[in-house]
Amino acid sequence: MTDPIEAIAFYAVFVFAVTVHEAAHAWAAMIGGDLTAYRGGQVSIDPIPHMKREPFGMVVLPLLSVAISGFPLGYASAPYDPAWAQRYPRRAAWMALAGPGANLAMVIAAGLVVRIGIAVGSFGTPHRIGFDSITAAVGDPGGLASGAAHLLSIFFAMNLLLFVLNMIPLPPLDGSGALPLVLPESWLDRYRSLVHQPMFSLIGIIIVWNLIGEIFHPLFFGAVGLLYPGVHYG
């Protein structure tokens, strides 16, 4: 049975990480000249506008999945003007990168907090590495530092997963939206028409669902290795 405190922690981190991800998309679109998401109130780290846009993906599905399996599954989206994206494909590509870029920034921030905690003697290397245990409290079993280490671990891993997942260059993920930055100009129209095909997105979801573990696992342990040079896990 799923621990209710653990489930709340996972869901809370999921909501915050996804909210910042979508707010970054909305902010990048606004900077690029598309005010669609801004007018919808999504240039914000308040989760409410994002939940109102995707109540099933942000509330119902993640709550059900975390209650059943202990891990939240869900989705969200930031609206944009397709005519703007067609007119400015590279601005739209930067918008696509902004979401996973925000998650990467939060991974780095969490890593810095871990290193600071190690430097001041609050955190240390854990006996095992997992999604909820990338660092451990020193001499504080069950105390505040232990809870902080647990929450920080989930925060680090959740944002790393969202970064890695969304950088895969397959629709409907953000990585496919970023490809116009590297594709030749003459390919853009053909590529855009291809990725907007529902079947292509379905194929992308199936491929990613089957491969994400193989992709994420080595990158996760590689990221943890940067936190603890000379210590080997996995």
Steps between C-alpha positions, in 0.01 A plus 500: 500500500628848411620705796274809508781737606721367222215536251441863605872577463516348152185675385606838642840482329337387175257795503774752572740359240233487228370847591846655465551306177180637345558851637839498327334405170249782547770752593716410199201535269420840650860615451479373141186702428216253565280616789255209487621325817563832673137598448400162643690576819762230442809718531481409867625241748154498654378149409132597485499642140684190382261268685202683354638448150576129553296377800527135399874510427595713801253377762295188424757278325800576726293458817362168378840373387680606817231336712522176301869472417669758722617703201312786329434481129352802328535773245444871444521750218546868430291650219668676209397651170572252215519788251774660714688170518478459122620853439782478756601132515824566686328712764255213542794263534646709782157494661510119483845491661403736781294237684766229533757777548311609812505142629875477439549825691310351794713184486813716519354705786411184693849363437656818635284475814619140546863606466450786745334256741798269470742789558326604823461143622123466465496259205718208403522214251203262528540123538288450192397722213141526388248748370426606858849459644770688315630643827467415869489693826798465732418400857131592478294184447137596457568866576466824303824451307389150405170632364681777313741248344208281392306789344812640335573158351154478343534858374837424338386175339157623386644802323775290344238258370290782353811648336615171349150395394416828331832529319434180304450626141174319435152656491314598707802573722683832513812359339315464171392865523862607542624330181434808279808651666718245320296407192561671165248772414373303200397209725291697750161492325524129428614425853219709653235319298647165604511561876145631501369163382322328796632159399858626510446627856348167603801315363728740689317433828526123453872519423575727795289292740709194415839670498489764772634265766799406287568866426441640847681238710860572385440876494360488854803317635728726299339806662534344845864427421557873453368557852733239651827489304680173560192322638344243269141383499292293263 
